[in-house]
Amino acid sequence: MCGRFVSTHSPQQLADYFSVDELAATDTGENFNVSPTQSVTVVVEEAVEDVGNRRILDAYHWGLIPFWAKDRSVGNRMINARAETVTEKPAYRKAFERRRCLIPADGFYEWKKSGKQKQPYFIHPNVEPVFAFAGLWERWHDKAADASEEGADVRSCTIITGLPNSIVAPIHDRMPVVLPREHWDAWLDPENDDVEALKKLLVPAPAEAIAVYPVRTQVNSPRNNRPDNLDPDPNPVA
């Protein structure tokens, strides 16, 4: 799974990197320990009448809330969608057809079991400045809130995870799907409903694109949002 990641690039840096047409996101600030239910930066494309598709950088709630959910707390359990079943699960099936996104990340944390202990690792790009996680997004309307209230309409997202590559496999049995630049257009295009072709993009990132090192256990607590989260652990658990 992917339950914690790092996001430190500014909206403008990400807008430039992903070649967006519109920067709608407010700056969520540097976050060295992004946790579920927080706002995360996403890249989406939406069709605009008489204009065509526009690529937008925005901030969505992490934890996909299906359009049919009665309560937003449903999203707390939907921070990840499994690549193997994403086109079958009712919560994700429709979003996979039309509402796909990219979620930028400097890297993510994962924990390796060693006896009764767990050693955290930071897994990050070896070449590119950020990962582009494959994600899905959804619109949800809070019927309990007045339509005029700010926050009555919520946009949320989930990260798709799949099998690990050879670098991550010794640490964990799953990892986020990372999409290379050459697949961004096909993935984001809301008019692209070729589900079978899109599913074929959900493969492990090449080993040479990934780097990893152990970090200290302070990252275990999501309350620790500090730059030194990324400092190597001088005494990692074997």
MDAnalysis code that builds the backbone (N, CA, C; Angstrom):
import MDAnalysis as mda
import numpy as np

u = mda.Universe.empty(714, n_residues=238, atom_resindex=np.repeat(np.arange(238), 3), trajectory=True)
u.add_TopologyAttr("name", ["N", "CA", "C"] * 238)
u.add_TopologyAttr("resid", np.arange(1, 239))
u.add_TopologyAttr("resname", ["MET", "CYS", "GLY", "ARG", "PHE", "VAL", "SER", "THR", "HIS", "SER", "PRO", "GLN", "GLN", "LEU", "ALA", "ASP", "TYR", "PHE", "SER", "VAL", "ASP", "GLU", "LEU", "ALA", "ALA", "THR", "ASP", "THR", "GLY", "GLU", "ASN", "PHE", "ASN", "VAL", "SER", "PRO", "THR", "GLN", "SER", "VAL", "THR", "VAL", "VAL", "VAL", "GLU", "GLU", "ALA", "VAL", "GLU", "ASP", "VAL", "GLY", "ASN", "ARG", "ARG", "ILE", "LEU", "ASP", "ALA", "TYR", "HIS", "TRP", "GLY", "LEU", "ILE", "PRO", "PHE", "TRP", "ALA", "LYS", "ASP", "ARG", "SER", "VAL", "GLY", "ASN", "ARG", "MET", "ILE", "ASN", "ALA", "ARG", "ALA", "GLU", "THR", "VAL", "THR", "GLU", "LYS", "PRO", "ALA", "TYR", "ARG", "LYS", "ALA", "PHE", "GLU", "ARG", "ARG", "ARG", "CYS", "LEU", "ILE", "PRO", "ALA", "ASP", "GLY", "PHE", "TYR", "GLU", "TRP", "LYS", "LYS", "SER", "GLY", "LYS", "GLN", "LYS", "GLN", "PRO", "TYR", "PHE", "ILE", "HIS", "PRO", "ASN", "VAL", "GLU", "PRO", "VAL", "PHE", "ALA", "PHE", "ALA", "GLY", "LEU", "TRP", "GLU", "ARG", "TRP", "HIS", "ASP", "LYS", "ALA", "ALA", "ASP", "ALA", "SER", "GLU", "GLU", "GLY", "ALA", "ASP", "VAL", "ARG", "SER", "CYS", "THR", "ILE", "ILE", "THR", "GLY", "LEU", "PRO", "ASN", "SER", "ILE", "VAL", "ALA", "PRO", "ILE", "HIS", "ASP", "ARG", "MET", "PRO", "VAL", "VAL", "LEU", "PRO", "ARG", "GLU", "HIS", "TRP", "ASP", "ALA", "TRP", "LEU", "ASP", "PRO", "GLU", "ASN", "ASP", "ASP", "VAL", "GLU", "ALA", "LEU", "LYS", "LYS", "LEU", "LEU", "VAL", "PRO", "ALA", "PRO", "ALA", "GLU", "ALA", "ILE", "ALA", "VAL", "TYR", "PRO", "VAL", "ARG", "THR", "GLN", "VAL", "ASN", "SER", "PRO", "ARG", "ASN", "ASN", "ARG", "PRO", "ASP", "ASN", "LEU", "ASP", "PRO", "ASP", "PRO", "ASN", "PRO", "VAL", "ALA"])
u.atoms.positions = np.array([
    [0.846, -1.186, 0.000],
    [0.000, 0.000, 0.000],
    [0.881, 1.235, 0.000],
    [0.269, 2.392, -0.074],
    [0.981, 3.664, 0.085],
    [0.175, 4.497, 1.068],
    [0.680, 4.619, 2.287],
    [-0.042, 5.332, 3.320],
    [0.622, 6.600, 3.780],
    [1.819, 6.879, 3.239],
    [2.536, 8.091, 3.643],
    [3.506, 8.482, 2.541],
    [3.528, 9.753, 2.167],
    [4.496, 10.185, 1.160],
    [4.962, 11.604, 1.435],
    [5.820, 12.123, 0.573],
    [6.434, 13.433, 0.762],
    [6.094, 14.321, -0.425],
    [5.754, 15.578, -0.155],
    [5.428, 16.538, -1.213],
    [5.972, 17.904, -0.821],
    [7.024, 18.336, -1.485],
    [7.654, 19.616, -1.109],
    [7.739, 20.620, -2.255],
    [7.416, 20.220, -3.475],
    [7.503, 21.152, -4.599],
    [6.322, 22.127, -4.571],
    [6.576, 23.338, -4.978],
    [5.534, 24.357, -4.997],
    [4.544, 24.078, -6.125],
    [3.316, 24.621, -6.028],
    [2.358, 24.458, -7.128],
    [2.929, 24.930, -8.471],
    [3.674, 26.017, -8.463],
    [4.213, 26.510, -9.726],
    [5.258, 25.561, -10.298],
    [6.108, 25.006, -9.442],
    [7.089, 24.029, -9.920],
    [6.401, 22.818, -10.540],
    [5.346, 22.345, -9.893],
    [4.621, 21.187, -10.414],
    [3.847, 21.544, -11.684],
    [3.289, 22.750, -11.722],
    [2.572, 23.187, -12.918],
    [3.507, 23.206, -14.125],
    [4.722, 23.671, -13.907],
    [5.716, 23.693, -14.988],
    [6.108, 22.273, -15.397],
    [6.325, 21.423, -14.426],
    [6.796, 20.064, -14.704],
    [5.744, 19.254, -15.457],
    [4.480, 19.421, -15.080],
    [3.406, 18.655, -15.710],
    [2.723, 19.400, -16.854],
    [3.240, 20.574, -17.205],
    [2.712, 21.350, -18.342],
    [1.212, 21.572, -18.236],
    [0.774, 22.103, -17.098],
    [-0.657, 22.311, -16.899],
    [-1.117, 23.617, -17.547],
    [-2.400, 23.661, -17.855],
    [-2.998, 24.859, -18.448],
    [-3.570, 25.789, -17.401],
    [-3.895, 25.241, -16.241],
    [-4.527, 26.044, -15.189],
    [-4.014, 25.603, -13.825],
    [-3.606, 26.565, -13.030],
    [-3.132, 26.277, -11.679],
    [-4.238, 26.686, -10.713],
    [-5.015, 25.695, -10.258],
    [-6.151, 25.979, -9.386],
    [-5.832, 25.726, -7.924],
    [-4.722, 25.068, -7.649],
    [-4.427, 24.648, -6.282],
    [-3.940, 25.798, -5.411],
    [-4.372, 25.792, -4.168],
    [-3.750, 26.649, -3.174],
    [-2.503, 25.924, -2.691],
    [-1.523, 26.665, -2.224],
    [-0.264, 26.065, -1.795],
    [-0.476, 25.357, -0.462],
    [-0.366, 24.037, -0.458],
    [-0.528, 23.271, 0.771],
    [0.755, 23.244, 1.589],
    [1.812, 23.842, 1.055],
    [3.067, 23.924, 1.790],
    [3.880, 22.645, 1.711],
    [5.125, 22.723, 2.134],
    [5.976, 21.537, 2.154],
    [5.434, 20.546, 3.181],
    [5.332, 19.303, 2.778],
    [4.829, 18.274, 3.688],
    [5.753, 17.061, 3.597],
    [6.471, 16.807, 4.685],
    [7.434, 15.711, 4.728],
    [6.821, 14.427, 5.291],
    [5.495, 14.434, 5.494],
    [4.824, 13.253, 6.016],
    [3.336, 13.329, 5.674],
    [3.048, 13.337, 4.373],
    [1.654, 13.433, 3.921],
    [0.884, 12.207, 4.388],
    [-0.279, 12.452, 4.979],
    [-1.072, 11.378, 5.569],
    [-2.480, 11.351, 4.982],
    [-3.146, 10.199, 5.031],
    [-4.521, 10.106, 4.530],
    [-5.442, 11.145, 5.160],
    [-6.389, 11.603, 4.384],
    [-7.408, 12.616, 4.686],
    [-6.878, 14.041, 4.550],
    [-5.588, 14.221, 4.311],
    [-5.065, 15.558, 4.067],
    [-5.318, 15.957, 2.613],
    [-5.163, 17.241, 2.314],
    [-5.251, 17.712, 0.931],
    [-3.933, 17.416, 0.221],
    [-4.034, 16.862, -0.981],
    [-2.841, 16.542, -1.767],
    [-2.973, 17.151, -3.153],
    [-1.852, 17.446, -3.758],
    [-1.843, 18.027, -5.091],
    [-2.115, 16.950, -6.134],
    [-2.972, 17.264, -7.083],
    [-3.286, 16.327, -8.162],
    [-3.231, 17.052, -9.502],
    [-3.007, 16.266, -10.550],
    [-3.073, 16.765, -11.925],
    [-4.227, 16.034, -12.601],
    [-5.183, 16.792, -13.134],
    [-6.339, 16.208, -13.817],
    [-6.513, 16.889, -15.164],
    [-7.310, 16.263, -16.029],
    [-7.738, 16.908, -17.270],
    [-9.248, 16.898, -17.312],
    [-9.817, 18.026, -17.710],
    [-11.267, 18.120, -17.850],
    [-11.595, 18.723, -19.210],
    [-12.663, 18.192, -19.818],
    [-13.096, 18.688, -21.114],
    [-13.855, 20.002, -20.938],
    [-13.460, 21.018, -21.694],
    [-14.113, 22.325, -21.644],
    [-14.732, 22.592, -23.010],
    [-16.022, 22.913, -22.992],
    [-16.742, 23.133, -24.250],
    [-16.073, 24.219, -25.082],
    [-15.911, 23.946, -26.374],
    [-15.318, 24.860, -27.355],
    [-13.823, 25.103, -27.116],
    [-13.246, 24.408, -26.157],
    [-11.821, 24.585, -25.877],
    [-11.068, 23.266, -26.004],
    [-11.680, 22.202, -25.523],
    [-11.015, 20.901, -25.496],
    [-10.545, 20.578, -24.094],
    [-9.660, 19.637, -23.982],
    [-9.172, 19.229, -22.672],
    [-8.202, 20.256, -22.093],
    [-8.383, 20.551, -20.816],
    [-7.459, 21.435, -20.111],
    [-6.857, 20.679, -18.933],
    [-5.536, 20.747, -18.821],
    [-4.826, 20.078, -17.726],
    [-4.753, 21.046, -16.544],
    [-5.176, 20.563, -15.390],
    [-5.343, 21.423, -14.212],
    [-4.573, 20.848, -13.030],
    [-3.899, 21.719, -12.296],
    [-3.263, 21.343, -11.035],
    [-4.152, 21.843, -9.909],
    [-4.553, 20.935, -9.020],
    [-5.490, 21.300, -7.961],
    [-5.140, 20.527, -6.689],
    [-5.884, 20.769, -5.629],
    [-5.683, 20.051, -4.368],
    [-6.966, 19.307, -4.011],
    [-6.868, 17.988, -3.821],
    [-8.017, 17.145, -3.501],
    [-7.798, 16.433, -2.170],
    [-8.884, 15.995, -1.582],
    [-8.868, 15.220, -0.350],
    [-8.312, 13.821, -0.642],
    [-7.318, 13.363, 0.155],
    [-6.765, 12.026, -0.062],
    [-7.607, 10.994, 0.682],
    [-8.273, 10.159, -0.091],
    [-9.203, 9.150, 0.412],
    [-10.459, 9.277, -0.416],
    [-10.570, 8.471, -1.473],
    [-11.653, 8.645, -2.437],
    [-13.020, 8.394, -1.813],
    [-13.899, 9.365, -1.993],
    [-15.273, 9.259, -1.507],
    [-16.162, 8.953, -2.711],
    [-16.671, 7.734, -2.833],
    [-17.524, 7.397, -3.980],
    [-18.724, 8.335, -4.077],
    [-19.176, 8.581, -5.283],
    [-20.298, 9.519, -5.470],
    [-21.543, 9.047, -4.745],
    [-21.647, 7.721, -4.500],
    [-22.843, 7.176, -3.864],
    [-22.728, 7.104, -2.337],
    [-21.583, 7.516, -1.783],
    [-21.381, 7.406, -0.334],
    [-22.350, 8.312, 0.428],
    [-22.817, 7.843, 1.563],
    [-23.700, 8.646, 2.405],
    [-22.912, 9.536, 3.356],
    [-21.637, 9.176, 3.570],
    [-20.823, 9.906, 4.541],
    [-19.390, 9.988, 4.025],
    [-18.733, 11.128, 4.229],
    [-17.382, 11.294, 3.716],
    [-16.364, 10.391, 4.407],
    [-16.694, 9.849, 5.572],
    [-15.762, 8.985, 6.284],
    [-15.466, 7.703, 5.519],
    [-16.303, 7.367, 4.537],
    [-16.041, 6.202, 3.689],
    [-14.669, 6.326, 3.035],
    [-14.296, 7.552, 2.699],
    [-13.023, 7.783, 2.036],
    [-11.814, 7.433, 2.873],
    [-11.964, 7.364, 4.187],
    [-10.829, 7.035, 5.058],
    [-10.276, 5.651, 4.762],
    [-11.112, 4.782, 4.200],
    [-10.691, 3.412, 3.898],
    [-10.270, 3.253, 2.436],
    [-10.281, 4.344, 1.681],
    [-10.039, 4.240, 0.239],
    [-8.893, 5.131, -0.209],
    [-7.791, 5.045, 0.526],
    [-6.612, 5.828, 0.155],
    [-5.842, 5.159, -0.974],
    [-6.026, 3.839, -1.140],
    [-5.373, 3.077, -2.212],
    [-6.393, 2.228, -2.945],
    [-6.164, 2.046, -4.245],
    [-6.949, 1.125, -5.062],
    [-5.986, 0.117, -5.669],
    [-6.309, -1.154, -5.599],
    [-5.437, -2.201, -6.124],
    [-5.541, -2.269, -7.648],
    [-4.394, -2.269, -8.313],
    [-4.376, -2.303, -9.774],
    [-5.080, -3.535, -10.320],
    [-4.987, -4.639, -9.589],
    [-5.548, -5.897, -10.068],
    [-7.076, -5.885, -10.115],
    [-7.716, -5.076, -9.284],
    [-9.186, -5.110, -9.181],
    [-9.834, -3.746, -9.384],
    [-9.055, -2.751, -9.804],
    [-9.569, -1.382, -9.859],
    [-10.734, -1.227, -10.828],
    [-10.799, -2.066, -11.861],
    [-11.904, -1.949, -12.819],
    [-13.125, -2.763, -12.400],
    [-13.017, -3.458, -11.274],
    [-14.115, -4.309, -10.825],
    [-14.832, -3.742, -9.600],
    [-14.122, -3.059, -8.740],
    [-14.702, -2.565, -7.493],
    [-15.679, -1.412, -7.774],
    [-16.881, -1.445, -7.201],
    [-17.863, -0.388, -7.448],
    [-17.361, 1.011, -7.102],
    [-16.497, 1.119, -6.095],
    [-16.018, 2.441, -5.672],
    [-15.093, 3.082, -6.699],
    [-14.464, 2.250, -7.548],
    [-13.430, 2.764, -8.452],
    [-13.761, 2.601, -9.938],
    [-14.698, 1.728, -10.262],
    [-14.916, 1.343, -11.659],
    [-15.228, 2.539, -12.558],
    [-16.177, 3.364, -12.162],
    [-16.557, 4.515, -12.989],
    [-15.450, 5.560, -13.042],
    [-14.769, 5.761, -11.936],
    [-13.671, 6.727, -11.914],
    [-12.555, 6.283, -12.850],
    [-12.294, 4.975, -12.914],
    [-11.237, 4.490, -13.801],
    [-11.565, 4.782, -15.259],
    [-12.837, 4.759, -15.595],
    [-13.231, 5.005, -16.980],
    [-13.047, 6.457, -17.395],
    [-13.270, 7.421, -16.479],
    [-13.315, 8.824, -16.903],
    [-12.567, 9.805, -15.998],
    [-12.237, 9.404, -14.774],
    [-11.691, 10.374, -13.831],
    [-10.366, 9.865, -13.246],
    [-9.368, 9.880, -14.110],
    [-8.027, 9.461, -13.697],
    [-7.168, 10.696, -13.444],
    [-6.200, 10.565, -12.583],
    [-5.340, 11.700, -12.250],
    [-3.917, 11.232, -12.002],
    [-3.031, 12.193, -11.885],
    [-1.656, 11.954, -11.452],
    [-1.477, 12.635, -10.102],
    [-0.782, 11.980, -9.205],
    [-0.506, 12.546, -7.885],
    [0.999, 12.677, -7.724],
    [1.528, 13.897, -7.766],
    [2.977, 14.092, -7.659],
    [3.481, 13.800, -6.247],
    [4.665, 13.208, -6.165],
    [5.271, 12.920, -4.864],
    [6.783, 12.925, -4.993],
    [7.450, 13.522, -4.009],
    [8.914, 13.472, -3.966],
    [9.395, 12.051, -3.693],
    [8.546, 11.269, -3.063],
    [8.863, 9.893, -2.694],
    [7.844, 9.422, -1.670],
    [7.966, 8.183, -1.234],
    [7.032, 7.648, -0.247],
    [7.782, 6.808, 0.776],
    [7.132, 6.612, 1.918],
    [7.702, 5.795, 2.981],
    [7.097, 4.388, 2.934],
    [7.943, 3.428, 3.258],
    [7.443, 2.071, 3.448],
    [8.248, 1.424, 4.564],
    [7.638, 0.445, 5.215],
    [8.245, -0.167, 6.392],
    [8.562, -1.638, 6.137],
    [9.787, -2.037, 6.515],
    [10.225, -3.428, 6.371],
    [10.237, -4.093, 7.743],
    [9.566, -5.221, 7.837],
    [9.538, -5.956, 9.098],
    [10.873, -6.662, 9.332],
    [11.367, -6.541, 10.570],
    [12.583, -7.245, 10.980],
    [12.340, -7.770, 12.388],
    [11.878, -9.014, 12.479],
    [11.480, -9.537, 13.782],
    [10.264, -8.794, 14.291],
    [10.382, -8.219, 15.481],
    [9.284, -7.458, 16.068],
    [9.380, -5.973, 15.737],
    [10.401, -5.588, 15.008],
    [10.605, -4.183, 14.660],
    [10.295, -3.920, 13.192],
    [10.073, -2.644, 12.901],
    [9.854, -2.211, 11.522],
    [10.801, -1.058, 11.214],
    [11.524, -1.206, 10.127],
    [12.454, -0.160, 9.700],
    [11.825, 0.644, 8.565],
    [11.643, 1.968, 8.758],
    [11.104, 2.771, 7.661],
    [12.164, 3.070, 6.600],
    [11.716, 3.141, 5.366],
    [12.574, 3.484, 4.229],
    [11.922, 4.621, 3.446],
    [12.767, 5.438, 2.846],
    [12.279, 6.465, 1.928],
    [12.608, 6.007, 0.518],
    [11.572, 5.904, -0.317],
    [11.695, 5.414, -1.687],
    [11.411, 6.588, -2.612],
    [12.360, 6.942, -3.451],
    [12.251, 8.193, -4.210],
    [12.771, 8.015, -5.632],
    [12.495, 8.990, -6.517],
    [12.959, 8.880, -7.901],
    [14.482, 8.930, -7.980],
    [15.017, 8.151, -8.875],
    [16.464, 8.127, -9.065],
    [16.923, 9.167, -10.077],
    [16.005, 9.578, -10.962],
    [16.364, 10.514, -12.034],
    [15.442, 11.733, -12.036],
    [14.144, 11.492, -12.119],
    [13.168, 12.585, -12.196],
    [13.018, 13.272, -10.836],
    [12.565, 14.529, -10.827],
    [12.402, 15.240, -9.547],
    [11.239, 14.727, -8.708],
    [10.207, 14.186, -9.358],
    [9.038, 13.682, -8.625],
    [8.506, 12.430, -9.294],
    [7.830, 11.615, -8.506],
    [7.024, 10.524, -9.049],
    [5.701, 11.098, -9.547],
    [5.107, 10.423, -10.531],
    [3.739, 10.708, -10.954],
    [2.926, 9.450, -10.657],
    [2.338, 9.402, -9.453],
    [1.527, 8.244, -9.078],
    [0.261, 8.204, -9.920],
    [-0.120, 7.016, -10.372],
    [-1.411, 6.845, -11.036],
    [-2.506, 6.929, -9.980],
    [-3.509, 7.752, -10.243],
    [-4.594, 7.910, -9.280],
    [-5.947, 8.028, -9.945],
    [-6.979, 8.007, -9.128],
    [-8.351, 8.232, -9.564],
    [-8.946, 9.340, -8.714],
    [-9.912, 10.056, -9.269],
    [-10.576, 11.089, -8.479],
    [-12.087, 10.975, -8.639],
    [-12.774, 11.601, -7.710],
    [-14.232, 11.519, -7.708],
    [-14.829, 12.798, -7.146],
    [-16.037, 13.131, -7.611],
    [-16.831, 14.224, -7.033],
    [-17.838, 13.627, -6.059],
    [-17.991, 14.288, -4.922],
    [-18.994, 13.842, -3.949],
    [-19.692, 15.060, -3.380],
    [-21.005, 14.988, -3.313],
    [-21.784, 16.096, -2.756],
    [-22.297, 15.717, -1.381],
    [-22.004, 16.546, -0.414],
    [-22.449, 16.317, 0.965],
    [-23.894, 16.791, 1.081],
    [-24.821, 15.847, 1.027],
    [-26.245, 16.203, 1.071],
    [-26.662, 16.748, 2.429],
    [-25.834, 16.483, 3.443],
    [-26.157, 16.987, 4.780],
    [-25.814, 18.464, 4.915],
    [-25.015, 18.969, 3.976],
    [-24.615, 20.378, 4.029],
    [-25.486, 21.183, 3.067],
    [-25.714, 22.410, 3.416],
    [-26.455, 23.299, 2.533],
    [-25.645, 23.510, 1.257],
    [-26.295, 23.514, 0.123],
    [-25.592, 23.628, -1.156],
    [-24.781, 24.903, -1.275],
    [-25.158, 25.917, -0.524],
    [-24.435, 27.189, -0.601],
    [-23.208, 27.199, 0.295],
    [-23.090, 26.201, 1.172],
    [-21.966, 26.162, 2.097],
    [-20.688, 25.774, 1.377],
    [-19.598, 26.441, 1.733],
    [-18.302, 26.041, 1.214],
    [-17.984, 24.653, 1.756],
    [-17.551, 23.758, 0.865],
    [-17.226, 22.413, 1.299],
    [-18.330, 21.414, 1.061],
    [-19.499, 21.861, 0.560],
    [-20.581, 20.922, 0.286],
    [-20.205, 19.964, -0.835],
    [-19.404, 20.432, -1.781],
    [-18.907, 19.588, -2.858],
    [-17.444, 19.270, -2.600],
    [-17.132, 17.988, -2.607],
    [-15.784, 17.539, -2.269],
    [-15.198, 16.759, -3.440],
    [-13.955, 17.070, -3.780],
    [-13.221, 16.267, -4.755],
    [-12.154, 15.486, -3.993],
    [-12.102, 14.204, -4.256],
    [-11.204, 13.330, -3.510],
    [-10.450, 12.418, -4.475],
    [-9.411, 11.756, -3.967],
    [-8.587, 10.928, -4.836],
    [-8.050, 9.711, -4.098],
    [-7.559, 8.769, -4.874],
    [-6.913, 7.580, -4.339],
    [-5.691, 7.264, -5.185],
    [-4.713, 6.590, -4.595],
    [-3.492, 6.189, -5.282],
    [-3.617, 4.716, -5.663],
    [-3.330, 4.402, -6.919],
    [-3.364, 3.018, -7.369],
    [-2.039, 2.340, -7.010],
    [-2.129, 1.173, -6.394],
    [-0.931, 0.406, -6.046],
    [-0.924, -0.918, -6.797],
    [0.294, -1.430, -7.017],
    [0.451, -2.702, -7.707],
    [1.612, -3.479, -7.123],
    [2.103, -4.432, -7.873],
    [3.219, -5.243, -7.418],
    [4.494, -4.397, -7.374],
    [5.418, -4.716, -6.477],
    [6.659, -3.941, -6.371],
    [7.668, -4.343, -7.438],
    [8.620, -3.455, -7.701],
    [9.746, -3.841, -8.555],
    [10.829, -4.481, -7.684],
    [11.962, -4.800, -8.289],
    [13.002, -5.530, -7.560],
    [13.661, -4.706, -6.463],
    [13.550, -3.379, -6.531],
    [14.126, -2.512, -5.498],
    [13.224, -2.474, -4.258],
    [11.932, -2.423, -4.474],
    [10.974, -2.292, -3.373],
    [10.583, -3.650, -2.785],
    [10.628, -4.714, -3.581],
    [10.162, -6.029, -3.137],
    [10.782, -6.512, -1.821],
    [12.070, -6.266, -1.552],
    [12.616, -6.708, -0.266],
    [12.037, -5.954, 0.936],
    [11.390, -4.809, 0.668],
    [10.844, -3.983, 1.744],
    [9.361, -4.238, 1.933],
    [8.623, -4.298, 0.830],
    [7.162, -4.439, 0.924],
    [6.640, -5.135, -0.320],
    [5.445, -5.720, -0.202],
    [4.892, -6.486, -1.320],
    [4.022, -5.670, -2.259],
    [3.915, -4.341, -2.012],
    [3.179, -3.478, -2.924],
    [3.864, -2.114, -2.995],
    [3.555, -1.380, -4.067],
    [4.066, -0.017, -4.215],
    [3.124, 0.771, -5.116],
    [3.159, 2.104, -5.050],
    [2.324, 2.895, -5.959],
    [2.728, 2.654, -7.412],
    [1.748, 2.712, -8.299],
    [2.035, 2.668, -9.730],
    [2.561, 4.039, -10.136],
    [3.750, 4.065, -10.735],
    [4.372, 5.307, -11.180],
    [4.306, 5.348, -12.704],
    [3.674, 6.379, -13.241],
    [3.519, 6.483, -14.686],
    [4.625, 7.350, -15.291],
    [5.311, 6.859, -16.318],
    [6.312, 7.671, -17.007],
    [5.648, 8.737, -17.864],
    [6.405, 9.737, -18.212],
    [5.883, 10.886, -18.960],
    [5.156, 10.479, -20.238],
    [5.642, 9.451, -20.918],
    [5.042, 9.090, -22.204],
    [3.625, 8.530, -22.072],
    [3.202, 8.221, -20.860],
    [1.840, 7.711, -20.654],
    [0.894, 8.735, -20.027],
    [1.388, 9.906, -19.712],
    [0.540, 10.890, -19.029],
    [-0.668, 11.292, -19.865],
    [-0.457, 11.564, -21.157],
    [-1.569, 12.038, -21.995],
    [-2.696, 11.018, -22.057],
    [-2.347, 9.758, -22.304],
    [-3.374, 8.715, -22.405],
    [-4.094, 8.527, -21.077],
    [-3.348, 8.593, -19.979],
    [-3.938, 8.366, -18.665],
    [-4.895, 9.489, -18.276],
    [-4.530, 10.715, -18.539],
    [-5.323, 11.854, -18.091],
    [-6.511, 12.157, -18.995],
    [-6.464, 11.746, -20.248],
    [-7.507, 12.085, -21.214],
    [-8.875, 11.552, -20.763],
    [-9.820, 12.436, -20.413],
    [-11.139, 11.970, -19.937],
    [-11.967, 11.316, -21.037],
    [-11.579, 11.521, -22.288],
    [-12.288, 10.901, -23.400],
    [-11.768, 9.503, -23.703],
    [-10.654, 9.134, -23.105],
    [-10.058, 7.819, -23.337],
    [-10.723, 6.799, -22.415],
    [-11.562, 5.950, -22.978],
    [-12.262, 4.943, -22.172],
    [-11.823, 3.527, -22.544],
    [-10.622, 3.400, -23.102],
    [-10.088, 2.091, -23.452],
    [-9.530, 1.441, -22.193],
    [-10.419, 0.833, -21.427],
    [-10.070, 0.297, -20.117],
    [-8.955, -0.732, -20.192],
    [-9.020, -1.618, -21.172],
    [-8.003, -2.674, -21.266],
    [-6.625, -2.099, -21.549],
    [-6.550, -1.114, -22.425],
    [-5.260, -0.484, -22.721],
    [-4.739, 0.276, -21.509],
    [-5.626, 0.933, -20.796],
    [-5.219, 1.694, -19.613],
    [-4.721, 0.767, -18.505],
    [-5.368, -0.380, -18.342],
    [-4.932, -1.327, -17.319],
    [-3.511, -1.817, -17.590],
    [-3.131, -1.887, -18.849],
    [-1.794, -2.362, -19.203],
    [-0.705, -1.376, -18.782],
    [-1.097, -0.153, -18.433],
    [-0.123, 0.840, -17.964],
    [0.221, 0.644, -16.491],
    [-0.564, -0.169, -15.795],
    [-0.415, -0.321, -14.348],
    [0.614, -1.397, -14.015],
    [1.870, -1.087, -14.316],
    [2.959, -2.042, -14.121],
    [4.002, -1.426, -13.182],
    [4.875, -2.253, -12.585],
    [5.899, -1.704, -11.680],
    [6.852, -0.774, -12.414],
    [7.302, 0.254, -11.730],
    [8.288, 1.171, -12.288],
    [9.609, 0.440, -12.501],
    [10.370, 0.799, -13.525],
    [11.672, 0.162, -13.740],
    [12.572, 0.347, -12.516],
    [13.340, -0.673, -12.200],
    [14.209, -0.619, -11.017],
    [15.168, 0.555, -11.083],
    [15.649, 0.867, -12.279],
    [16.635, 1.950, -12.407],
    [16.041, 3.333, -12.155],
    [14.714, 3.422, -12.098],
    [14.061, 4.712, -11.833],
    [13.870, 4.980, -10.351],
    [14.227, 4.016, -9.494],
    [13.932, 4.073, -8.072],
    [15.209, 4.027, -7.239],
    [15.230, 4.809, -6.164],
    [16.312, 4.733, -5.178],
    [15.680, 4.631, -3.793],
    [16.421, 4.066, -2.832],
    [15.852, 3.827, -1.510],
    [16.937, 3.876, -0.451],
    [16.576, 4.360, 0.737],
    [17.493, 4.315, 1.873],
    [16.679, 4.337, 3.170],
    [17.243, 3.805, 4.263],
    [16.518, 3.779, 5.538],
    [16.477, 5.154, 6.189],
    [15.352, 5.471, 6.821],
    [15.204, 6.719, 7.576],
    [14.821, 6.383, 9.009],
    [14.840, 7.392, 9.866],
    [14.596, 7.157, 11.290],
    [13.106, 6.975, 11.582],
    [12.842, 6.336, 12.715],
    [11.466, 5.967, 13.066],
    [10.590, 7.156, 13.435],
    [11.124, 8.355, 13.444],
    [10.276, 9.522, 13.712],
    [9.191, 9.663, 12.645],
    [9.426, 9.096, 11.439],
    [8.415, 9.187, 10.386],
    [7.203, 8.314, 10.698],
    [7.320, 7.436, 11.695],
    [6.190, 6.575, 12.042],
    [4.972, 7.381, 12.477],
    [5.214, 8.529, 13.074],
    [4.111, 9.377, 13.521],
    [3.816, 10.441, 12.471],
    [2.581, 10.508, 11.967],
    [2.242, 11.530, 10.979],
    [2.331, 12.948, 11.529],
    [2.432, 13.074, 12.853],
    [2.572, 14.408, 13.448],
    [3.956, 14.988, 13.195],
    [4.911, 14.127, 12.869],
    [6.271, 14.592, 12.600],
    [6.407, 14.980, 11.137],
    [6.171, 16.238, 10.873],
    [6.268, 16.787, 9.523],
    [7.480, 17.714, 9.497],
    [8.676, 17.119, 9.312],
    [9.929, 17.870, 9.446],
    [10.890, 17.493, 8.331],
    [11.708, 18.446, 7.890],
    [12.685, 18.134, 6.837],
    [13.628, 17.001, 7.212],
    [13.967, 16.875, 8.512],
    [14.918, 15.820, 8.879],
    [14.288, 14.430, 8.867],
    [12.998, 14.341, 8.506],
    [12.418, 13.023, 8.240],
    [13.190, 12.300, 7.146],
    [13.792, 13.083, 6.261],
    [14.475, 12.501, 5.103],
    [15.947, 12.199, 5.379],
    [16.419, 12.493, 6.584],
    [17.810, 12.163, 6.923],
    [17.970, 10.649, 7.024],
    [19.057, 10.114, 6.486],
    [19.289, 8.668, 6.592],
    [19.405, 8.231, 8.030],
    [18.928, 7.034, 8.313],
    [19.066, 6.440, 9.648],
    [20.487, 5.888, 9.770],
    [21.274, 6.403, 10.727],
    [22.666, 5.938, 10.858],
    [22.757, 4.526, 11.439],
    [21.674, 4.052, 12.069],
    [21.696, 2.720, 12.696],
    [20.438, 1.947, 12.341],
    [20.260, 1.628, 11.078],
    [19.028, 0.934, 10.684],
    [18.985, -0.497, 11.226],
    [17.756, -0.966, 11.420],
    [17.559, -2.361, 11.812],
    [17.931, -3.249, 10.653],
    [18.708, -4.262, 10.894],
    [19.170, -5.148, 9.811],
    [17.991, -5.904, 9.197],
])
